[in-house]
Amino acid sequence: MGRTRRTLRDQFDAIEREWTPFRRSLRRHHQPAFDRLFDRARSHADAAGQQNAPDRWRAFVFCVLLAQERAIAEREETIAQQRQALDALGERVDALEAESPGDRPE
Protein backbone atom coordinates (compact mmCIF):
# COMPACT_ATOMS: atom_id res chain seq x y z
CA MET A 1 0.00 0.00 0.00
CA GLY A 2 1.28 3.48 -0.82
CA ARG A 3 1.69 6.35 1.52
CA THR A 4 -1.32 8.55 1.99
CA ARG A 5 0.68 11.52 3.28
CA ARG A 6 3.90 13.15 2.19
CA THR A 7 6.84 12.72 4.51
CA LEU A 8 7.59 15.52 6.91
CA ARG A 9 10.86 16.19 5.08
CA ASP A 10 8.86 16.70 1.89
CA GLN A 11 6.54 19.04 3.76
CA PHE A 12 9.50 21.02 5.12
CA ASP A 13 10.87 21.25 1.58
CA ALA A 14 7.51 22.63 0.47
CA ILE A 15 7.58 25.24 3.23
CA GLU A 16 11.08 26.23 2.18
CA ARG A 17 9.96 26.61 -1.45
CA GLU A 18 7.01 28.73 -0.33
CA TRP A 19 9.39 31.03 1.55
CA THR A 20 11.95 31.31 -1.27
CA PRO A 21 10.82 34.87 -2.17
CA PHE A 22 11.34 35.86 1.48
CA ARG A 23 14.83 34.34 1.44
CA ARG A 24 15.72 36.17 -1.75
CA SER A 25 14.66 39.46 -0.19
CA LEU A 26 16.92 38.94 2.83
CA ARG A 27 20.32 40.55 2.91
CA ARG A 28 22.91 38.16 1.61
CA HIS A 29 24.57 37.70 5.03
CA HIS A 30 21.19 36.72 6.59
CA GLN A 31 20.40 34.02 4.01
CA PRO A 32 22.64 31.38 5.65
CA ALA A 33 20.66 31.79 8.90
CA PHE A 34 17.45 31.16 6.95
CA ASP A 35 19.00 28.03 5.43
CA ARG A 36 20.12 26.81 8.86
CA LEU A 37 16.53 26.93 10.12
CA PHE A 38 15.53 24.38 7.53
CA ASP A 39 18.65 22.28 8.10
CA ARG A 40 17.84 22.21 11.81
CA ALA A 41 14.22 21.29 11.18
CA ARG A 42 15.24 18.46 8.86
CA SER A 43 17.63 17.08 11.48
CA HIS A 44 14.60 16.19 13.64
CA ALA A 45 12.08 15.47 10.90
CA ASP A 46 12.18 11.70 11.45
CA ALA A 47 11.24 12.03 15.10
CA ALA A 48 8.61 14.67 14.37
CA GLY A 49 7.16 12.42 11.68
CA GLN A 50 6.30 9.90 14.38
CA GLN A 51 4.00 12.49 15.91
CA ASN A 52 2.03 12.51 12.65
CA ALA A 53 0.91 16.06 13.34
CA PRO A 54 -1.69 17.39 10.92
CA ASP A 55 -0.11 20.86 11.09
CA ARG A 56 3.25 20.88 9.33
CA TRP A 57 4.05 24.34 10.70
CA ARG A 58 3.77 23.16 14.27
CA ALA A 59 6.12 20.29 13.52
CA PHE A 60 8.55 22.63 11.74
CA VAL A 61 8.63 25.15 14.60
CA PHE A 62 9.04 22.42 17.21
CA CYS A 63 11.94 20.86 15.27
CA VAL A 64 13.67 24.24 14.98
CA LEU A 65 13.12 24.97 18.67
CA LEU A 66 14.51 21.57 19.63
CA ALA A 67 17.60 22.10 17.48
CA GLN A 68 18.15 25.56 18.93
CA GLU A 69 17.74 24.21 22.46
CA ARG A 70 20.42 21.63 21.71
CA ALA A 71 22.72 24.32 20.30
CA ILE A 72 22.22 26.48 23.40
CA ALA A 73 22.99 23.53 25.70
CA GLU A 74 26.16 22.72 23.75
CA ARG A 75 27.33 26.34 23.97
CA GLU A 76 26.58 26.47 27.70
CA GLU A 77 28.62 23.31 28.21
CA THR A 78 31.50 24.78 26.19
CA ILE A 79 31.37 27.98 28.25
CA ALA A 80 31.37 25.99 31.51
CA GLN A 81 34.40 23.99 30.36
CA GLN A 82 36.23 27.14 29.32
CA ARG A 83 35.45 28.76 32.68
CA GLN A 84 36.86 25.73 34.49
CA ALA A 85 40.01 25.85 32.38
CA LEU A 86 40.36 29.58 33.00
CA ASP A 87 39.89 29.11 36.75
CA ALA A 88 42.53 26.36 36.78
CA LEU A 89 44.90 28.59 34.84
CA GLY A 90 44.26 31.44 37.30
CA GLU A 91 45.06 29.12 40.21
CA ARG A 92 48.33 28.10 38.53
CA VAL A 93 49.28 31.74 38.01
CA ASP A 94 48.49 32.53 41.65
CA ALA A 95 50.60 29.58 42.78
CA LEU A 96 53.54 30.65 40.62
CA GLU A 97 53.31 34.20 41.94
CA ALA A 98 53.21 32.92 45.53
CA GLU A 99 56.36 30.82 44.95
CA SER A 100 58.52 33.74 43.82
CA PRO A 101 57.26 36.99 45.31
CA GLY A 102 60.69 38.68 45.21
CA ASP A 103 61.15 38.25 41.46
CA ARG A 104 58.20 40.45 40.51
CA PRO A 105 58.99 43.99 39.42
CA GLU A 106 57.11 46.62 41.41
C-alpha positions as CSV (number, residue, x, y, z in Angstrom):
1,M,0.0,0.0,0.0
2,G,1.3,3.5,-0.8
3,R,1.7,6.4,1.5
4,T,-1.3,8.5,2.0
5,R,0.7,11.5,3.3
6,R,3.9,13.1,2.2
7,T,6.8,12.7,4.5
8,L,7.6,15.5,6.9
9,R,10.9,16.2,5.1
10,D,8.9,16.7,1.9
11,Q,6.5,19.0,3.8
12,F,9.5,21.0,5.1
13,D,10.9,21.3,1.6
14,A,7.5,22.6,0.5
15,I,7.6,25.2,3.2
16,E,11.1,26.2,2.2
17,R,10.0,26.6,-1.4
18,E,7.0,28.7,-0.3
19,W,9.4,31.0,1.5
20,T,12.0,31.3,-1.3
21,P,10.8,34.9,-2.2
22,F,11.3,35.9,1.5
23,R,14.8,34.3,1.4
24,R,15.7,36.2,-1.8
25,S,14.7,39.5,-0.2
26,L,16.9,38.9,2.8
27,R,20.3,40.6,2.9
28,R,22.9,38.2,1.6
29,H,24.6,37.7,5.0
30,H,21.2,36.7,6.6
31,Q,20.4,34.0,4.0
32,P,22.6,31.4,5.7
33,A,20.7,31.8,8.9
34,F,17.4,31.2,7.0
35,D,19.0,28.0,5.4
36,R,20.1,26.8,8.9
37,L,16.5,26.9,10.1
38,F,15.5,24.4,7.5
39,D,18.6,22.3,8.1
40,R,17.8,22.2,11.8
41,A,14.2,21.3,11.2
42,R,15.2,18.5,8.9
43,S,17.6,17.1,11.5
44,H,14.6,16.2,13.6
45,A,12.1,15.5,10.9
46,D,12.2,11.7,11.4
47,A,11.2,12.0,15.1
48,A,8.6,14.7,14.4
49,G,7.2,12.4,11.7
50,Q,6.3,9.9,14.4
51,Q,4.0,12.5,15.9
52,N,2.0,12.5,12.6
53,A,0.9,16.1,13.3
54,P,-1.7,17.4,10.9
55,D,-0.1,20.9,11.1
56,R,3.3,20.9,9.3
57,W,4.1,24.3,10.7
58,R,3.8,23.2,14.3
59,A,6.1,20.3,13.5
60,F,8.5,22.6,11.7
61,V,8.6,25.1,14.6
62,F,9.0,22.4,17.2
63,C,11.9,20.9,15.3
64,V,13.7,24.2,15.0
65,L,13.1,25.0,18.7
66,L,14.5,21.6,19.6
67,A,17.6,22.1,17.5
68,Q,18.1,25.6,18.9
69,E,17.7,24.2,22.5
70,R,20.4,21.6,21.7
71,A,22.7,24.3,20.3
72,I,22.2,26.5,23.4
73,A,23.0,23.5,25.7
74,E,26.2,22.7,23.8
75,R,27.3,26.3,24.0
76,E,26.6,26.5,27.7
77,E,28.6,23.3,28.2
78,T,31.5,24.8,26.2
79,I,31.4,28.0,28.2
80,A,31.4,26.0,31.5
81,Q,34.4,24.0,30.4
82,Q,36.2,27.1,29.3
83,R,35.5,28.8,32.7
84,Q,36.9,25.7,34.5
85,A,40.0,25.8,32.4
86,L,40.4,29.6,33.0
87,D,39.9,29.1,36.8
88,A,42.5,26.4,36.8
89,L,44.9,28.6,34.8
90,G,44.3,31.4,37.3
91,E,45.1,29.1,40.2
92,R,48.3,28.1,38.5
93,V,49.3,31.7,38.0
94,D,48.5,32.5,41.6
95,A,50.6,29.6,42.8
96,L,53.5,30.6,40.6
97,E,53.3,34.2,41.9
98,A,53.2,32.9,45.5
99,E,56.4,30.8,44.9
100,S,58.5,33.7,43.8
101,P,57.3,37.0,45.3
102,G,60.7,38.7,45.2
103,D,61.2,38.2,41.5
104,R,58.2,40.4,40.5
105,P,59.0,44.0,39.4
106,E,57.1,46.6,41.4
